[in-house]
């Protein structure tokens, strides 16, 4: 709130005070007189109009100041009007709050509201708390999909917020508007903002560092680390092949171990432990459940609560401690992700601070691991739910890879059907189903986007889950898993490429999408070349998607699989051994050794494996 606005509000109150004092002197206004009540009602009405005029355009990032203003005004009117304390205070509050609430509801539902042209549910037009409620349930992405099915590509989902799934408009929104208040609310007052919370020049400066970390040359540096962890995953799963496993848990362990290697020099070793022994995964899941960001002022207010504030501090301290250990334990010049985030090459005019680099490292740890883990789990579920697709994928892998290193084939992107299945998975289960928001700020003029006038002060959502299932862009059967729609020679399915945005679009799109795709291709290749994957007996596969919840990123229920056979033939066993010998011996930093050795990841031999079984007999 500007100083000029405060001064204007104070002048109005002073004038009201002078008016009431004059009435009391010359009109002999006493307690209980109708005239006195009229004066109070007039004061209350003036306060309501002032609040309405101010707050209809102003959405604070903190609730403390507006709360104090609203609470203080009725007593101020009471003092100006005179009278008994208790009864008149209650009377004034009732009139004030009822009048203010009614004025807000009437205005937001009236044709005078700037967003009146956009259809939507009545409750959503009245209050943003309805969106918060949907988010708390974890099914906001499904709710928004139902709204778009009912109202069309433009839906008003909040008092000053719309949701858009018109592809040309979405491209312009993501490419030309600044990030919304959701990202501002994600900043903590005592910690540096990560790249996801930045806009404009600040974002461009930080993005430049990230871009160097995701060049083709940089990705080549990361491949040995991916191979190392992927082989460890295969080894760990092989040790559990005689009993059902929760694939979600193991993929989470893998993704966190790998991103820990890249961002902070490793040492998480969740696959080795086979469990979240130090609570890292739990802490991350809590951190990303930033549901209160849907009402920007609420998270800023909650951060003032000592308990909540302490949790945020601890998580940021955790990131900075990881950064310090990476600096102490990994040789300078090791070209992992931290090498670029901390600008160890000295390419920036001003070296990033430890706090900023640590904040971005945490973003990599959280966002990259969750994106990959979520997509890999959905990929496995879709493939196992569609046996024909599974058969065709296995045929492609057997034909193209044969006796070749599967990691090399994946890195060269020589697997078109696997890529088609991956795209279809990202379409139906995007890792960020609700996406972030963009905003036309109150200081900006209205924007004309795809022929629609978007008023100033409007927040815009572009939910990927709804966009990707829009029948105008993906047809026929937009809700069905049809990898064929991504093949160049497909005759019966088509798709609108610009409507496919699993990693967002524009200057703030996902900087790590190339790395994520590389990682997923490499992991999927070795998994399908190593195991015959099946749903575990008794597992309700059809119900699994209903357990997916959207808390900005996706949380998933267990995905129980059985691994009845590893490769299945002697030739396959020998081929896997060849792959391991060719690419599986690494130094502690993740670099291949000159002399290849067969890596052993298991802590001890599986007692249930006989020698004959080990030889493939």
C-alpha positions in Angstrom: 0.0 0.0 0.0 1.5 3.3 -1.1 2.0 6.3 1.3 -0.3 8.4 -0.9 -3.1 5.8 -0.4 -2.6 5.8 3.3 -2.7 9.6 3.5 -5.9 9.7 1.4 -7.6 7.2 3.6 -6.5 9.2 6.7 -7.9 12.4 5.2 -11.3 10.8 4.7 -11.4 9.6 8.3 -10.5 13.0 9.6 -13.2 14.7 7.5 -15.7 12.1 8.9 -14.5 12.9 12.4 -15.0 16.7 11.9 -18.5 16.1 10.5 -19.6 13.9 13.4 -18.1 16.3 15.9 -20.1 19.2 14.4 -23.3 17.1 14.5 -22.7 16.3 18.1 -22.1 20.0 19.1 -25.0 21.5 17.2 -27.5 18.7 16.8 -27.4 17.4 20.4 -26.9 13.8 19.3 -27.3 11.3 22.2 -27.0 7.6 22.6 -29.9 5.8 21.0 -31.0 8.7 18.9 -31.9 7.8 15.3 -29.7 10.6 14.1 -26.6 9.1 15.8 -27.3 5.7 14.3 -27.6 7.4 10.9 -24.3 9.1 11.4 -22.7 5.7 12.3 -24.3 4.0 9.3 -23.0 6.8 7.2 -19.5 6.4 8.6 -19.7 2.6 8.1 -21.0 3.1 4.6 -18.1 5.4 3.8 -15.6 2.9 5.2 -17.1 0.1 3.1 -16.8 2.2 -0.1 -13.2 3.1 0.7 -12.3 -0.5 1.4 -14.2 -1.7 -1.7 -12.5 0.9 -3.9 -9.1 0.0 -2.6 -9.1 -3.8 -2.3 -10.9 -4.6 -5.5 -7.6 -3.9 -7.3 -5.1 -4.5 -4.5 -4.2 -8.1 -3.6 -1.6 -7.9 -0.7 1.1 -10.5 -0.3 0.6 -10.3 3.5 -2.7 -10.3 5.4 -1.5 -8.5 8.5 -1.9 -4.9 7.3 -5.3 -5.3 5.6 -6.6 -7.2 8.7 -5.6 -4.4 11.0 -7.2 -1.8 8.7 -10.5 -3.7 8.6 -10.5 -4.4 12.3 -9.6 -0.9 13.3 -12.1 1.0 11.2 -15.4 0.1 13.0 -14.0 1.2 16.4 -12.8 4.4 14.7 -16.3 5.1 13.5 -17.6 4.3 16.9 -15.3 6.9 18.5 -16.3 9.5 16.0 -20.0 8.8 16.6 -19.9 8.5 20.3 -22.1 6.1 22.3 -21.8 3.1 24.6 -18.9 0.7 24.0 -20.2 -2.9 23.9 -23.5 -2.6 22.2 -22.5 0.0 19.7 -19.2 -1.8 18.9 -21.1 -4.9 18.1 -23.6 -3.0 16.1 -21.0 -1.2 14.1 -19.0 -4.4 13.3 -22.1 -6.2 12.1 -23.1 -3.4 9.8 -19.6 -2.8 8.6 -18.7 -6.5 7.8 -22.1 -7.4 6.4 -22.0 -4.3 4.1 -18.4 -4.9 3.1 -19.0 -8.6 2.3 -22.2 -7.8 0.4 -20.5 -5.1 -1.7 -17.7 -7.5 -2.6 -20.1 -10.3 -3.6 -22.4 -8.0 -5.6 -19.4 -6.4 -7.4 -17.7 -9.7 -8.3 -20.9 -11.1 -9.7 -22.0 -8.0 -11.5 -21.5 -7.1 -15.2 -19.3 -4.2 -14.0 -16.5 -6.6 -13.0 -13.6 -6.6 -15.6 -13.8 -10.4 -15.9 -17.6 -10.5 -16.3 -17.2 -11.7 -19.9 -15.6 -15.0 -18.8 -18.0 -17.8 -17.7 -17.3 -19.8 -14.6 -18.7 -21.2 -11.4 -20.4 -18.7 -9.1 -18.5 -19.7 -6.0 -15.2 -19.3 -7.9 -16.1 -15.7 -8.9 -16.8 -14.8 -5.3 -13.7 -16.1 -3.5 -10.3 -17.5 -4.2 -10.7 -19.7 -1.1 -12.7 -22.1 -3.2 -9.6 -22.7 -5.3 -7.6 -23.2 -2.1 -10.1 -25.9 -1.0 -9.8 -27.7 -4.3 -6.0 -27.6 -4.0 -6.0 -28.9 -0.4 -7.9 -32.0 -1.7 -5.1 -32.5 -4.3 -7.6 -32.8 -7.2 -7.5 -29.2 -8.6 -6.3 -30.5 -12.0 -9.5 -32.7 -12.3 -11.7 -29.8 -11.1 -10.3 -27.4 -13.7 -10.7 -30.1 -16.4 -14.4 -30.4 -15.5 -14.8 -26.6 -15.7 -13.2 -26.4 -19.1 -15.4 -29.3 -20.3 -18.5 -27.3 -19.1 -17.5 -23.7 -20.0 -15.0 -23.9 -22.8 -11.4 -22.8 -23.3 -11.7 -19.6 -21.1 -13.0 -20.1 -17.5 -13.1 -17.6 -14.6 -11.9 -19.7 -11.6 -11.3 -16.8 -9.1 -12.4 -13.3 -8.5 -9.5 -12.0 -10.5 -8.2 -15.2 -12.1 -9.0 -17.1 -15.4 -7.9 -20.4 -16.7 -7.0 -20.7 -20.4 -6.6 -23.8 -22.6 -6.7 -22.0 -26.0 -3.4 -23.0 -27.5 -2.5 -19.8 -29.4 -3.4 -17.8 -26.3 -1.4 -20.1 -24.0 1.7 -19.6 -26.1 1.4 -15.8 -25.9 0.6 -15.9 -22.2 3.6 -18.0 -21.3 5.8 -16.2 -23.7 4.9 -12.6 -22.9 3.6 -12.2 -19.4 5.4 -12.1 -16.1 5.0 -14.9 -13.5 2.0 -14.5 -11.2 1.7 -13.9 -7.4 2.0 -17.6 -6.8 5.7 -17.4 -7.3 6.1 -14.2 -5.3 4.4 -15.9 -2.4 6.8 -18.7 -2.6 9.7 -16.5 -1.5 10.6 -16.6 2.2 11.5 -13.2 3.7 14.8 -14.5 5.1 16.0 -16.7 2.2 17.2 -15.9 -1.3 14.7 -16.6 -4.1 15.4 -19.6 -6.4 15.2 -19.3 -10.2 11.5 -20.4 -10.2 10.5 -17.4 -8.2 12.2 -14.8 -10.4 11.0 -12.8 -13.4 12.4 -10.3 -15.8 16.1 -9.5 -15.8 16.7 -11.3 -12.5 15.4 -14.5 -14.1 17.4 -13.9 -17.3 20.6 -13.5 -15.3 20.0 -16.7 -13.3 18.8 -18.6 -16.4 22.0 -17.9 -18.2 23.9 -20.0 -15.6 21.3 -22.8 -15.9 21.5 -22.7 -19.7 25.3 -23.5 -19.6 24.4 -26.4 -17.3 22.1 -27.9 -19.9 24.1 -27.7 -23.1 24.8 -30.8 -25.2 28.3 -30.9 -23.9 27.2 -30.6 -20.3 24.7 -33.4 -20.8 27.5 -35.7 -22.0 29.3 -35.0 -18.8 26.3 -36.2 -16.8 25.7 -39.4 -18.7 28.2 -41.5 -16.6 26.3 -40.5 -13.5 23.0 -41.5 -15.0 24.4 -44.9 -16.1 25.9 -45.5 -12.7 22.6 -44.9 -10.8 20.5 -46.7 -13.5 22.7 -49.8 -13.1 22.4 -49.6 -9.4 18.6 -49.4 -9.7 18.6 -52.6 -11.8 20.9 -54.4 -9.3 18.6 -53.4 -6.4 15.5 -54.4 -8.2 17.1 -57.7 -9.1 17.6 -58.3 -5.4 13.9 -58.1 -4.9 12.7 -60.1 -7.9 11.1 -62.8 -5.8 8.6 -60.5 -4.1 6.4 -57.5 -5.2 8.0 -54.1 -5.1 6.6 -50.6 -4.8 8.0 -49.1 -8.0 7.1 -45.6 -6.9 9.3 -45.8 -3.9 12.3 -47.2 -5.8 12.1 -44.7 -8.6 11.9 -41.9 -6.0 15.1 -43.3 -4.4 16.8 -43.5 -7.8 15.8 -39.9 -8.8 16.9 -38.4 -5.5 20.2 -40.3 -5.5 21.0 -39.1 -9.0 20.0 -35.5 -8.5 22.0 -35.6 -5.2 25.0 -36.7 -7.2 24.6 -33.9 -9.8 23.6 -31.0 -7.5 25.5 -31.6 -4.3 28.1 -34.3 -4.9 25.9 -37.3 -3.8 25.9 -39.2 -0.5 22.2 -39.6 -0.2 22.4 -43.4 -1.0 18.6 -44.0 -0.7 18.7 -47.0 -3.0 21.5 -48.6 -0.9 19.4 -48.2 2.3 16.2 -49.2 0.5 14.2 -46.6 2.5 14.0 -42.9 3.3 16.1 -43.4 6.4 16.9 -39.7 7.1 13.5 -38.3 6.0 14.8 -36.5 3.0 11.9 -37.6 0.8 9.4 -36.6 3.5 11.0 -33.1 3.9 10.8 -32.6 0.1 7.2 -33.7 -0.1 6.3 -31.3 2.6 8.2 -28.5 0.9 6.5 -28.9 -2.5 3.0 -29.0 -1.0 2.9 -25.3 -1.2 -0.9 -25.3 -1.5 -1.4 -22.0 0.2 0.3 -20.2 -2.7 -3.1 -20.3 -4.4 -4.1 -17.4 -2.1 -0.8 -15.3 -2.1 -1.4 -13.4 1.1 -2.0 -16.6 3.1 1.5 -18.1 2.8 3.2 -14.8 3.7 1.0 -14.6 6.8 1.7 -18.3 7.8 5.4 -17.7 7.5 5.1 -15.3 10.4 3.9 -18.2 12.6 7.0 -19.3 14.6 6.5 -23.1 13.9 6.0 -22.7 10.1 8.8 -20.1 9.9 11.2 -22.5 11.6 10.4 -25.3 9.1 11.2 -23.1 6.2 14.4 -22.0 7.8 15.5 -25.6 8.5 14.9 -26.6 4.9 16.9 -23.7 3.5 19.7 -24.5 6.0 19.6 -28.1 4.8 20.3 -26.9 1.3 23.1 -24.7 2.3 24.7 -27.5 4.3 24.6 -29.7 1.3 26.3 -27.0 -0.8 29.1 -26.6 1.8 29.7 -30.4 1.8 29.8 -30.4 -2.0 32.5 -27.7 -1.9 34.5 -29.5 0.7 34.3 -33.1 -0.6 34.3 -32.8 -4.4 37.4 -31.6 -6.4 37.1 -28.1 -7.9 36.4 -28.4 -11.6 34.2 -31.6 -11.4 31.7 -30.7 -14.1 28.4 -31.7 -12.4 25.4 -29.4 -12.1 26.9 -27.5 -9.1 29.9 -26.6 -11.2 27.7 -24.5 -13.3 25.3 -23.2 -10.7 28.2 -21.9 -8.6 30.0 -20.6 -11.7 33.2 -22.4 -10.9 34.4 -21.6 -14.4 34.3 -17.9 -13.6 32.2 -16.9 -16.6 29.9 -14.5 -14.8 30.8 -10.9 -14.0 29.6 -11.5 -10.5 29.9 -14.9 -8.9 26.6 -16.3 -7.5 26.4 -16.3 -3.8 26.4 -19.6 -1.9 22.9 -19.0 -0.8 21.6 -18.4 -4.4 23.4 -21.5 -5.7 22.1 -23.6 -2.8 18.6 -22.4 -3.5 18.9 -23.4 -7.1 20.4 -26.7 -6.1 17.4 -27.4 -4.0 15.2 -26.6 -7.0 17.1 -29.1 -9.1 16.8 -31.7 -6.3 13.1 -31.2 -5.8 11.8 -30.4 -9.3 14.0 -32.6 -11.4 13.7 -35.7 -9.2 9.9 -35.4 -8.9 9.4 -34.7 -12.6 11.3 -37.7 -13.7 10.0 -40.1 -11.0 6.4 -39.1 -11.7 6.7 -39.6 -15.5 8.6 -42.9 -15.2 5.9 -44.3 -12.9 3.1 -43.2 -15.3 5.0 -44.6 -18.3 5.3 -48.0 -16.6 1.6 -47.9 -15.7 0.5 -47.0 -19.2 2.7 -49.6 -20.9 1.6 -52.4 -18.6 -2.0 -51.4 -19.0 -1.7 -51.7 -22.8 -0.1 -55.0 -23.7 0.0 -54.2 -27.5 2.1 -51.1 -26.7 4.3 -53.2 -24.4 4.9 -55.7 -27.2 5.7 -53.1 -29.8 8.1 -51.3 -27.4 9.9 -54.5 -26.5 10.2 -55.4 -30.2 11.8 -52.0 -30.9 14.3 -52.3 -28.1 15.2 -55.9 -29.1 15.6 -54.8 -32.8 17.5 -51.5 -32.4 19.6 -52.2 -29.3 20.3 -56.0 -29.8 23.8 -56.4 -28.4 24.5 -52.7 -28.2 24.9 -50.7 -25.1 21.3 -49.6 -24.4 22.5 -46.3 -22.8 24.2 -45.3 -26.0 21.1 -45.9 -28.1 19.0 -43.9 -25.7 21.4 -41.0 -25.7 21.4 -41.0 -29.5 17.5 -40.9 -29.5 17.3 -43.8 -31.9 14.1 -45.2 -30.4 11.1 -43.6 -32.1 8.4 -45.7 -30.5 9.8 -45.3 -27.0 9.8 -41.5 -27.6 6.2 -41.7 -28.8 5.2 -43.5 -25.7 7.1 -41.0 -23.6 5.4 -38.1 -25.3 2.0 -39.7 -24.8 2.7 -40.2 -21.1 3.7 -36.6 -20.7 0.6 -35.6 -22.5 -1.9 -37.5 -20.3 0.1 -37.2 -17.1 2.1 -34.0 -17.3 4.5 -33.6 -14.3 3.0 -30.2 -13.5 -0.7 -30.7 -14.3 -1.8 -27.3 -13.1 1.3 -25.4 -14.2 2.2 -22.0 -12.7 0.5 -18.7 -13.3 1.1 -15.6 -15.2 -0.2 -12.1 -14.4 -1.2 -8.8 -16.0 -0.2 -6.7 -13.0 -2.3 -3.7 -11.9 0.3 -1.3 -13.1 0.1 -2.7 -16.6 -2.5 -1.9 -19.3 -5.0 -4.5 -20.4 -3.5 -7.1 -22.8 -5.1 -8.3 -26.0 -4.3 -12.0 -26.3 -5.8 -14.1 -29.1 -8.6 -11.6 -29.6 -9.5 -11.5 -25.9 -9.0 -8.5 -23.7 -7.3 -9.5 -20.4 -7.8 -6.7 -17.8 -5.0 -5.4 -15.6 -4.8 -7.2 -12.3 -5.8 -10.6 -13.8 -4.0 -13.8 -12.9 -4.0 -16.4 -15.7 -3.6 -20.2 -15.2 -2.7 -22.5 -18.1 -3.3 -26.0 -16.8 -1.4 -28.5 -18.9 -3.6 -31.4 -17.9 -6.7 -29.7 -19.3 -4.9 -28.4 -22.4 -3.4 -31.8 -23.3 -6.9 -33.3 -23.2 -8.6 -30.6 -25.3 -10.3 -32.4 -28.2 -9.7 -29.5 -30.4 -5.9 -30.3 -30.4 -5.7 -34.0 -29.7 -8.1 -36.2 -31.6 -9.6 -38.7 -31.7 -9.9 -40.0 -28.2 -8.0 -37.3 -26.3 -8.3 -39.2 -23.0 -6.8 -42.4 -24.4 -3.2 -43.6 -24.5 -2.4 -43.7 -28.2 1.4 -43.4 -28.9 0.7 -43.7 -32.6 -0.5 -40.1 -32.7 3.1 -39.1 -32.4 4.4 -41.1 -35.3 5.2 -39.2 -38.5 3.4 -41.7 -40.7 0.3 -42.0 -38.5 -2.9 -41.9 -40.6 -5.7 -42.0 -38.0 -4.6 -39.7 -35.2 -3.3 -36.2 -35.2 -2.1 -33.7 -32.6 -1.5 -30.0 -32.4 2.1 -29.6 -31.5 1.9 -26.1 -30.0 -0.7 -27.4 -27.5 1.8 -29.9 -26.1 3.5 -28.2 -23.2 4.6 -30.7 -20.5 7.6 -28.5 -19.6 5.8 -25.2 -20.0 6.8 -22.7 -22.7 8.4 -19.3 -23.2 11.4 -17.8 -21.3 10.4 -19.5 -18.1 10.0 -23.0 -19.4 11.7 -25.9 -17.8 15.4 -25.4 -18.3 16.2 -29.1 -17.5 13.8 -30.7 -20.0 16.6 -32.1 -22.2 18.3 -33.7 -19.2 15.0 -35.1 -18.0 14.2 -36.7 -21.3 17.7 -38.1 -21.6 17.5 -39.6 -18.1 14.1 -41.1 -18.7 15.1 -42.7 -22.0 18.3 -44.3 -20.5 16.4 -45.6 -17.4 13.6 -47.0 -19.5 16.0 -48.8 -21.9 17.8 -50.6 -19.2 14.6 -51.5 -17.3 12.9 -53.0 -20.2 16.1 -54.8 -21.3 16.6 -56.2 -17.8 13.1 -57.2 -16.6 9.8 -58.5 -17.6 7.6 -56.1 -15.8 4.2 -57.0 -14.6 1.6 -55.7 -12.1 1.8 -57.6 -8.9 -0.9 -60.1 -8.2 -3.8 -58.5 -6.5 -2.8 -55.0 -7.4 -5.7 -52.8 -8.6 -4.1 -51.3 -11.6 -7.2 -49.5 -12.9 -7.5 -47.5 -9.7 -3.9 -46.3 -9.6 -4.4 -43.0 -11.5 -7.2 -42.0 -9.0 -4.5 -41.8 -6.3 -2.6 -39.1 -8.1 -2.8 -35.8 -6.3 -1.7 -32.4 -7.5 0.2 -30.3 -5.0 1.9 -28.2 -7.7 3.8 -31.4 -8.4 2.3 -34.9 -8.5 2.1 -37.3 -5.5 1.3 -40.9 -6.3 0.2 -44.0 -4.5 2.1 -47.3 -4.5 2.7 -49.0 -7.9 3.2 -52.6 -7.0 5.1 -54.6 -9.6 6.5 -58.1 -9.8 9.8 -59.0 -11.6 9.4 -62.7 -12.3 12.3 -63.0 -14.7 15.4 -61.0 -15.4 15.9 -61.0 -19.2 14.6 -64.5 -19.6 17.2 -66.0 -21.9 20.9 -67.0 -21.7 21.6 -64.6 -24.5 19.9 -61.8 -22.7 21.9 -62.5 -19.5 25.1 -62.5 -21.4 24.1 -59.3 -23.2 23.4 -57.5 -19.9 26.8 -58.7 -18.5 28.4 -57.2 -21.6 26.6 -53.9 -21.0 27.7 -53.8 -17.4 31.3 -54.6 -18.2 31.4 -51.9 -21.0 29.9 -49.1 -19.0 29.5 -50.0 -15.4 32.8 -49.4 -13.5 33.0 -45.9 -12.1 35.2 -43.8 -9.8 33.6 -42.2 -6.7 33.0 -39.0 -8.7 31.0 -41.0 -11.3 33.8 -41.1 -14.0 34.3 -44.4 -15.9 37.5 -46.3 -14.9 40.0 -47.2 -17.6 39.8 -50.8 -16.7 36.3 -52.1 -16.9 35.0 -54.1 -14.0 31.6 -55.7 -13.3 30.1 -53.4 -10.6 28.6 -55.0 -7.5 26.0 -52.8 -5.8 24.3 -55.4 -3.6 25.6 -55.5 0.0 25.4 -59.3 -0.1 24.4 -62.0 -2.5 20.7 -62.8 -2.9 20.3 -66.0 -0.9 17.4 -67.0 -3.0 19.4 -67.0 -6.3 21.0 -70.3 -7.2 24.1 -70.6 -9.3 22.0 -72.1 -12.1 19.6 -69.2 -12.0 22.5 -66.8 -12.2 23.8 -68.5 -15.3 20.4 -68.2 -16.9 19.7 -72.0 -16.7 
